[in-house]
Amino acid sequence: MRLVTDRSALKGISFENTVATIGVFDGVHLGHQEVIRRLTEIKETEGRDTSILLTFDRHPLSVTHPEMVPPLLTTLEEKISILARLNVDTILVEHFSEETACLDYRAFISTRLIGELGLRHLVVGYDFHLGAGREGSQERIVEEGTRSGFNVTIVPPVVLGGRAISSTRIRKAITERKLDQAARYLGRVYFFDAKVTSGEKVGRKLDFPTANLTVSEGGKLLPPSGVYAVDTEVEGSTYGGMMNIGTAPTIHGDGRHRIEVHLFDFSGDLYGKRIRVSCRAFVRCEKKFKSSQELQLQLVRDREKVLRILEKKS
């Protein structure tokens, strides 16, 4: 897989006879994966030279309608890490700017897709629109394909529970703590990447040392406050654990939102490391206990429940 994050680098690459897809691909859910599966299938059946996935370094709404931009299911780094496993030859990340937003769909096709990427077959999802004002509907793109000499495949939705899978439905499931449902739509457990930062080490006094996490991407969607069963990947190894998201009111009185993870069977120094937290299941809501002793007893019960959950899901 070749990753191109700067359009200027395209000057040194010659693309011809390509099959391409374009989109935000936030979450890279089962619907997106079906588009990519068709992309790679067409490359093989039609003998195209290269498959290309074009995506953007930010959500287009952050430029066109900042007040409407949704929380992200995947940061750019997370999205690339998923796409890299899906058999695409080239992933092109384009900077989405006001200039990009103002491009007419015909100009985008002729300059970006045909001129720079050698497009001969375009694969898009059923709800795809292209160009300024979303004027490039599927019908117009098909017409442009006929005029400019490239094929167009429109991939129908992937349907579960009688409704099309969408990033919007996944966001709703996560905000409602329905992590099993979100995982079915995504085709994997919902995760976030974070950096371990120094905390106040209060958890050690309760025999539950925690890693304090910082998520650098402010637009990333996290589950609501509460205790969760998680799997955490640290430098290639995975550890079960439990996570608290919220203000931890029993031991902190400042009301500051925190993400803390206690890992089972882990020993070592996590500070400064990048880790990946997969949210397996919601355990309980956050609450304020009367004392640290009462909290400690609850944490023991939480650990027993989380261990049962992770064993069942393994």
C-alpha positions as CSV (number, residue, x, y, z in Angstrom):
1,M,0.0,0.0,0.0
2,R,1.3,3.4,-1.0
3,L,0.3,6.4,1.2
4,V,0.3,9.9,-0.4
5,T,-0.4,12.7,2.0
6,D,0.8,15.6,-0.2
7,R,-0.6,16.3,-3.6
8,S,2.7,17.8,-4.7
9,A,4.1,14.2,-4.5
10,L,1.8,13.2,-7.3
11,K,4.1,14.9,-9.8
12,G,6.6,12.1,-9.4
13,I,4.0,9.4,-9.8
14,S,2.5,8.3,-13.1
15,F,-1.1,7.0,-12.9
16,E,-2.8,5.3,-15.8
17,N,-5.8,3.1,-16.2
18,T,-6.9,3.3,-12.6
19,V,-10.0,2.4,-10.6
20,A,-10.7,4.9,-7.8
21,T,-13.1,5.7,-5.0
22,I,-13.5,8.9,-3.1
23,G,-15.1,9.8,0.2
24,V,-14.7,10.8,3.8
25,F,-14.9,7.1,5.0
26,D,-15.4,8.2,8.7
27,G,-15.4,5.0,10.7
28,V,-14.6,2.7,7.7
29,H,-17.8,0.8,8.5
30,L,-19.3,-2.2,6.7
31,G,-20.8,0.1,4.1
32,H,-17.5,1.7,3.3
33,Q,-15.8,-1.7,3.3
34,E,-18.2,-2.9,0.7
35,V,-17.3,0.0,-1.5
36,I,-13.6,-0.8,-1.1
37,R,-14.3,-4.5,-1.8
38,R,-15.9,-3.6,-5.1
39,L,-13.0,-1.3,-5.8
40,T,-10.5,-4.1,-5.5
41,E,-12.7,-6.6,-7.3
42,I,-13.1,-4.3,-10.3
43,K,-9.3,-3.8,-10.4
44,E,-8.9,-7.5,-10.8
45,T,-11.8,-8.3,-13.1
46,E,-11.2,-5.4,-15.5
47,G,-7.4,-5.6,-15.3
48,R,-6.9,-2.0,-14.1
49,D,-3.4,-1.0,-13.2
50,T,-4.0,0.5,-9.8
51,S,-6.7,0.9,-7.2
52,I,-6.8,4.4,-5.5
53,L,-8.8,5.6,-2.5
54,L,-9.0,9.3,-2.2
55,T,-10.0,10.7,1.2
56,F,-9.5,14.0,3.0
57,D,-7.4,15.2,6.0
58,R,-10.6,16.6,7.7
59,H,-14.3,16.3,7.5
60,P,-15.5,18.6,4.6
61,L,-18.2,20.1,6.9
62,S,-15.4,21.6,9.0
63,V,-14.7,23.9,6.1
64,T,-18.2,24.3,4.5
65,H,-20.4,24.3,7.6
66,P,-18.3,24.2,10.8
67,E,-21.4,24.3,13.0
68,M,-22.6,21.0,11.5
69,V,-19.4,18.9,11.6
70,P,-20.1,15.7,13.5
71,P,-17.8,14.1,16.1
72,L,-15.4,11.7,14.3
73,L,-15.6,8.0,14.5
74,T,-12.0,7.8,13.3
75,T,-9.2,10.4,13.4
76,L,-7.1,10.6,10.2
77,E,-4.4,8.4,11.7
78,E,-6.9,5.8,12.9
79,K,-8.7,5.8,9.5
80,I,-5.4,5.2,7.6
81,S,-4.5,2.4,9.9
82,I,-7.8,0.6,9.1
83,L,-7.7,1.4,5.3
84,A,-4.1,0.1,5.1
85,R,-5.4,-3.5,5.8
86,L,-8.0,-3.4,3.0
87,N,-6.0,-4.2,-0.1
88,V,-6.0,-0.8,-1.7
89,D,-2.9,0.0,-3.8
90,T,-2.8,3.7,-3.1
91,I,-4.4,5.9,-0.4
92,L,-4.3,9.6,-1.3
93,V,-5.1,12.0,1.5
94,E,-6.0,15.4,0.1
95,H,-6.1,18.6,2.1
96,F,-9.7,19.8,2.1
97,S,-9.6,23.6,1.8
98,E,-12.0,26.3,0.7
99,E,-10.6,25.9,-2.7
100,T,-11.5,22.2,-2.7
101,A,-15.0,23.1,-1.4
102,C,-15.6,25.5,-4.3
103,L,-14.5,23.1,-7.1
104,D,-17.3,22.2,-9.5
105,Y,-17.7,18.5,-9.7
106,R,-16.8,18.5,-13.4
107,A,-13.6,20.3,-12.7
108,F,-12.8,17.9,-9.8
109,I,-13.3,14.9,-12.1
110,S,-11.3,16.4,-15.0
111,T,-8.4,17.8,-13.0
112,R,-8.1,15.6,-9.9
113,L,-9.5,12.2,-11.0
114,I,-8.7,12.0,-14.7
115,G,-5.8,14.4,-15.1
116,E,-3.8,13.5,-11.9
117,L,-5.0,9.9,-11.2
118,G,-5.7,8.4,-14.6
119,L,-9.3,7.5,-13.8
120,R,-11.0,4.9,-15.9
121,H,-13.5,3.5,-13.4
122,L,-15.1,5.4,-10.4
123,V,-16.7,3.4,-7.5
124,V,-18.9,5.3,-5.1
125,G,-21.5,4.7,-2.4
126,Y,-25.2,5.0,-2.9
127,D,-25.4,8.4,-1.1
128,F,-22.3,10.0,-2.7
129,H,-22.2,13.5,-4.0
130,L,-19.3,15.5,-5.4
131,G,-18.3,19.1,-5.8
132,A,-19.4,22.5,-4.7
133,G,-22.9,22.5,-3.3
134,R,-23.0,18.7,-3.6
135,E,-24.2,19.2,-7.2
136,G,-22.4,16.1,-8.5
137,S,-25.2,13.6,-7.9
138,Q,-24.8,10.0,-9.0
139,E,-26.8,10.7,-12.1
140,R,-24.6,13.6,-13.1
141,I,-21.4,11.7,-12.4
142,V,-22.7,8.8,-14.6
143,E,-23.4,11.4,-17.3
144,E,-19.9,12.8,-16.9
145,G,-18.5,9.3,-17.1
146,T,-20.2,8.8,-20.5
147,R,-19.0,12.1,-21.8
148,S,-15.4,11.7,-20.5
149,G,-14.9,8.0,-21.0
150,F,-14.9,6.4,-17.6
151,N,-17.2,3.8,-16.0
152,V,-19.1,4.4,-12.8
153,T,-20.2,1.8,-10.3
154,I,-22.7,2.9,-7.6
155,V,-22.5,0.5,-4.6
156,P,-25.9,-0.1,-2.8
157,P,-26.1,0.2,1.0
158,V,-25.3,-2.5,3.4
159,V,-28.4,-3.1,5.4
160,L,-28.7,-4.5,9.0
161,G,-31.9,-4.5,10.9
162,G,-33.8,-3.2,7.9
163,R,-31.8,0.1,7.7
164,A,-28.7,1.2,5.8
165,I,-25.5,1.3,7.9
166,S,-24.2,4.8,8.2
167,S,-21.8,6.8,10.3
168,T,-24.7,8.7,11.8
169,R,-26.3,5.4,13.1
170,I,-23.0,4.4,14.5
171,R,-22.5,7.7,16.3
172,K,-26.0,7.3,17.8
173,A,-25.2,3.8,19.0
174,I,-22.0,4.9,20.7
175,T,-23.6,7.9,22.4
176,E,-26.3,5.5,23.7
177,R,-23.6,3.1,25.0
178,K,-24.8,0.4,22.6
179,L,-21.3,-0.8,21.8
180,D,-22.3,-4.2,20.5
181,Q,-24.6,-2.5,18.0
182,A,-21.8,-0.1,16.9
183,A,-19.4,-3.1,16.5
184,R,-21.9,-4.9,14.2
185,Y,-22.1,-1.8,12.0
186,L,-18.4,-1.2,12.0
187,G,-17.3,-4.9,11.6
188,R,-15.0,-4.4,14.6
189,V,-15.0,-3.1,18.1
190,Y,-15.0,0.7,18.4
191,F,-11.6,2.0,19.5
192,F,-9.7,5.2,20.1
193,D,-6.0,6.0,20.2
194,A,-4.6,7.9,23.1
195,K,-1.3,8.9,24.8
196,V,-0.6,8.0,28.4
197,T,0.0,11.1,30.5
198,S,1.1,11.6,34.1
199,G,-1.8,11.6,36.6
200,E,-2.2,12.0,40.3
201,K,-1.6,8.3,41.1
202,V,-4.7,8.1,43.3
203,G,-5.6,4.7,41.8
204,R,-2.5,3.1,43.3
205,K,-3.8,3.9,46.8
206,L,-6.9,1.9,45.9
207,D,-4.9,-1.0,44.5
208,F,-6.2,-0.1,41.0
209,P,-3.4,1.8,39.3
210,T,-4.6,3.6,36.2
211,A,-3.2,5.0,33.0
212,N,-4.4,8.5,32.4
213,L,-5.2,9.1,28.8
214,T,-5.2,12.1,26.5
215,V,-6.9,12.0,23.1
216,S,-5.1,14.6,20.9
217,E,-7.9,14.9,18.3
218,G,-10.6,17.1,19.9
219,G,-13.2,16.0,17.5
220,K,-13.0,12.3,18.2
221,L,-16.2,10.7,19.5
222,L,-15.8,9.0,22.9
223,P,-18.4,7.0,24.8
224,P,-20.4,8.9,27.4
225,S,-19.2,8.9,31.1
226,G,-19.2,5.5,32.8
227,V,-17.2,2.4,33.4
228,Y,-16.4,0.1,30.5
229,A,-14.8,-3.2,29.7
230,V,-11.9,-2.6,27.3
231,D,-9.1,-4.3,25.5
232,T,-6.0,-2.2,25.3
233,E,-3.2,-2.6,22.7
234,V,0.3,-1.6,24.0
235,E,3.2,-1.9,21.6
236,G,1.7,-4.9,19.9
237,S,0.4,-6.7,23.0
238,T,-3.2,-6.7,24.1
239,Y,-4.4,-6.4,27.7
240,G,-7.9,-6.6,29.1
241,G,-8.9,-3.9,31.5
242,M,-11.6,-1.5,32.7
243,M,-11.9,2.2,31.8
244,N,-13.6,5.1,33.6
245,I,-14.6,8.1,31.6
246,G,-15.9,11.1,33.5
247,T,-15.1,13.3,36.5
248,A,-14.3,10.5,39.0
249,P,-16.3,12.5,41.7
250,T,-15.3,10.3,44.7
251,I,-11.6,11.1,44.3
252,H,-11.5,14.3,42.3
253,G,-13.5,17.4,43.2
254,D,-12.5,19.6,40.3
255,G,-15.2,18.4,37.8
256,R,-12.5,17.8,35.1
257,H,-13.3,15.2,32.5
258,R,-10.8,12.3,32.6
259,I,-10.1,9.0,30.8
260,E,-8.5,6.4,33.0
261,V,-7.7,2.8,32.2
262,H,-6.7,0.0,34.6
263,L,-5.0,-2.9,32.8
264,F,-5.1,-6.4,34.0
265,D,-1.9,-8.5,34.1
266,F,0.3,-5.6,33.0
267,S,3.5,-4.5,34.5
268,G,5.8,-1.8,33.3
269,D,5.9,1.9,32.6
270,L,3.2,3.3,30.2
271,Y,4.0,7.0,30.5
272,G,4.4,8.7,27.1
273,K,3.3,5.6,25.1
274,R,0.6,5.6,22.5
275,I,-2.1,3.0,23.1
276,R,-5.3,1.8,21.4
277,V,-8.4,1.3,23.6
278,S,-11.1,-1.0,22.2
279,C,-14.5,-0.4,24.0
280,R,-16.0,-3.8,24.5
281,A,-19.0,-3.2,26.8
282,F,-20.7,-0.6,29.1
283,V,-20.5,-1.8,32.7
284,R,-22.2,0.9,34.8
285,C,-22.8,4.6,35.2
286,E,-20.3,6.8,37.1
287,K,-21.4,7.7,40.6
288,K,-20.0,9.4,43.7
289,F,-19.4,7.0,46.6
290,K,-19.4,7.9,50.3
291,S,-15.8,7.0,50.8
292,S,-12.7,5.7,49.1
293,Q,-13.3,2.3,50.8
294,E,-16.7,2.0,49.3
295,L,-15.3,2.9,45.9
296,Q,-12.6,0.3,46.3
297,L,-15.2,-2.4,47.0
298,Q,-17.1,-1.4,43.9
299,L,-14.0,-1.5,41.8
300,V,-13.4,-5.1,42.9
301,R,-17.0,-5.9,41.8
302,D,-16.4,-4.1,38.5
303,R,-13.2,-6.1,37.9
304,E,-15.0,-9.4,38.4
305,K,-17.8,-8.3,36.0
306,V,-15.4,-7.0,33.4
307,L,-13.4,-10.2,33.5
308,R,-16.6,-12.2,32.8
309,I,-17.5,-9.9,29.9
310,L,-14.0,-10.1,28.3
311,E,-13.9,-13.9,28.7
312,K,-17.3,-14.2,27.1
313,K,-16.3,-12.0,24.2
314,S,-12.9,-13.5,23.6
